[in-house]
Amino acid sequence: MQTVAFASQKGGAGKSTLAAHLSVLADADAAPALLIDIDPQRSLSFWHSLRSAETPALIEAGARDISAILKEAEADGVKWVFIDGPPHDGTAMAEMMRAADLVIIPTRPSAFDLAAVNASINMAVTLKRHHLAVLNSTPPKRGVTEPGVVSEARSVLQGMGATVWNSSITQRAALSHAIAGGMSVGELEPDSAADREMQRLWRDVRRTLEKSK
């Protein structure tokens, strides 16, 4: 079983959106993916309540419940678990990170967001957890060229000691429409640009976990 946690000290970074999309990509008939929502805002739970599909499964919990839930999930044959963590709660975030095989740290490429993400990166490094910083809600490329603000943000993250994903998730209306309908963008608009970006992230998450072994 693989456990992926989503951490950010700042709200609005995209934790719930990424967790929802990757859980749908990981979901399988024989082994449904499991979402654990420990964010008091319950954004992920709201998305799940809108779904017509029964899976992935979702449990609302507190940080102290994670260990017991993971043990039960593994006994039940769950292959992928995704934990949506709370902002502004260092204790709960540390508990979540300790339980994870990989910590995804999303951030927008703005000065305020980059300033806030440093604490999450430092925590992952201190706890010796494999992590991946993901630039989210970025401006679209002009041809094949990455916008300057994205390149600069990538350099800032690397300067913080983060392992940074070599691509990004572009800000697109399709992502918002999918979340509002309880879907992933791949369910709403298969093989769209937004879907391909999420597929690329999912591929690289699996590769990162394979390398970490």
Salt bridges, closest charged atoms under 4 A:
ASP39 OD2 - LYS15 NZ 3.28
GLU60 OE1 - ARG42 NE 3.65
ASP84 OD1 - LYS15 NZ 2.87
ASP113 OD2 - LYS10 NZ 3.72
GLU146 OE2 - ARG154 NH2 2.50
GLU187 OE1 - ARG51 NH1 3.02
ASP191 OD1 - ARG196 NH1 3.86
GLU197 OE2 - ARG172 NH2 3.01
ASP204 OD1 - ARG203 NE 3.04
ASP204 OD1 - ARG207 NH1 3.91
